[in-house]
């Protein structure tokens, strides 16, 4: 027996190591949440790797800033001139939007809707990724000591990015929306159709659970629906890239994310949302048009090129005002600590065509096999 | 053909200092995290696993090195720890077994060995990920072969660089 073991010692050790790893995998898969079972190993590895990553990013940023801010100033005058012109245009736009804002707040107050305001955000820098083809996660340089917690939404100025998956002392792991284990509630801006946003094994973002008899067209804008209890309602997700008939009478809708998920450098983590009724006194930065569009019961306007479900408004629906029907995308967060941002009503507006897929419990937290 | 059979007397066994043994795998995992997403098919931890396994020519050292590097990689991902661990354990064992029998010190043989073990790694990885963890993965032969070629090409200069850390046992 001894000689047999000695003879096959290496193979025995190989089998033993593999067996232990399979058992370890089984334990993690069996538990719904692997946060506890493998946390220690993850903390060690993250603690070993992230200081290097932070140092590297710091050096890279410092060198880049030195180059951009002090050495490479070509074209700055022209850019300055163009920006001044843009400011003038934006001022005109602001006048129009402030009127809309005032009107929207008045109507909101009349309707008694509660809003979710993003009252606190934390800016963070991306310091690395998982380095794996199948695992679409990134690491950021903020963690528990900065007030971050699991399941907080992560966004950029362009749109949503993902949510916090794991939190360590000074770093966090963010699950991107194109990871196959992620999920979020989403709504098509023009038709108000709701679906579930998921990542695919190949890293694409898909909108699922939209019935095949609905009309969705490339170019339609997709926003967060707020139904997942993670992302506030109305944040930009992306635009529809393609629509195909899928299985089980649902559409296969591919989304082009608003945020460039493969080139994220900085993100905002929404650490605090406040729910309150809007007051007339507030004259925050615009988005009034969006508030109207989101809050008021509206009949989708059939415009050429944009496809609306061609469904009649539900009984009781009130035709929207011109501003309300305007499908201006919600502008998310400005990066300031207290931007007046998005809102989620307690109840869906009356008459909103209800497309019912159950709001996902953002798969990711449940995905931790 | 660059791969040649050698007698066990001709095979040189190398060892590495402790700082190199610890720092190189960590550096590989660290650099992997910095690769742009579109080139994540480059698997630096796998290349390091193959290099150490072939150079040490010890099956136990090879499988343990692969196991540790794989689990390091798993810890940074969002799926259970062990998926990369199992795949790299098998590769570490296989590469060191091959290193015992064949001379895999020249560029041509290193290219072929990496090409072969990349495919082995992916097959084991996909089997474990789909069979045990129920991950949905899309297998594509053209993609896998292309990735294997890219890794094999990268392995040649990388192994030459890592040769500098070898010490004769």
Interface residues (C-beta under 8 A of the other chain):
Chain A: X10 X13 X14 X17 X18 X21 X22 X24 X25 X26 X28 X29 X34 X38 X41 X42 X44 X45 X46 X48 X49 X52 X53 X56 X128 X129 X130 X131 X132 X133 X134 X135 X136 X137 X139 X165 X166 X173 X175 X179 X180 X181 X201 X202 X203 X261 X262 X263 X364 X367 X368 X369
Chain B: X26 X29 X30 X32 X33 X34 X35 X36 X37 X38 X40 X41 X59 X60 X63 X64 X67 X71 X72 X73 X75 X76 X77 X78 X79 X80 X81 X82 X83 X84 X85 X86 X89 X90 X93 X128 X129 X132 X133 X134 X135 X136 X137 X138
